[in-house]
Amino acid sequence: MSVETALNGSKGAKGRRQRWDTRVLSGRVSPSTYEAVIKVVEAGNYVDVTDYLRDIVRKDLDARGISLESP
């Protein structure tokens, strides 16, 4: 998946962006956890913190045997 697709959604048949149905999750972390997450993102492994958190959640759910529908 390209970075543009990851950020904007895939393009439909007529070239218009398709928006995914999403929800917002929020939480607090310690300053040391925050700094560690920022270092991982800044290392270039992820586009942004949200991309990193999505990846962690997907991996955790997969490890628990919880399957998700594809967007």
N, C-alpha and C positions, 0 to 999 in steps of 0.2 A: 504494500500500500504506500502510495506516495505521501509525502508530508502534506501536500495540498489537500489530498483526499482525506487524510486524517484530521485536518483542521476544519475543512469545509463540507465534508460529506461527498459522496460519489455523485457524478453527473448523470442525470437521467437521459432518456432517449432524445430529448430535444436540447440537450446541453445545459439544462438548468440544474442547479444544485439540489440534491435531495437532502433534507434535514432529517436527522435521526431523532426519534422520540427519546428524550433524556430527562434525568432528574438530577438534582444537586444534592450532594452529601457534604457535610462540613464537620470538622473536628479540630481539636486542639492537640498540639504536641509540645514536648519540652523543647527548649532552645537547642539542646544538643542534637535532638532528632531532626529538627528543622534544618540545622546546618549540615547534617549528614545527607539529607535529601537534596539540598541545594547543590552540594558537591557532586552527587551522582548525576543530577541533571546537567550541571555545567561541564561535566566530563564528556558531554556530547552523546550520551547513551539515549537520551529522551528529548523530545521537542520542548517540553515544559513539565512542571510539577504534576499537572493533571494527567499527562500522558504516562508518567511514572506511576502514579497512584492507580490508574486504570489497569496497567500491566500487573501490578502487585495483586489487585483484587481478582483479575482474571486467573492468575496463577494459583491463588489461594482457593478460589472456587473450584478450579479444575482438580486440585489436589484433594479436595473434599468430595469429588465425584459429582459436583453440581454442574450441569451443562446449561449453557445459555443459548438463546436463539441468536443467530447471526443478524447483525443490523442490516 
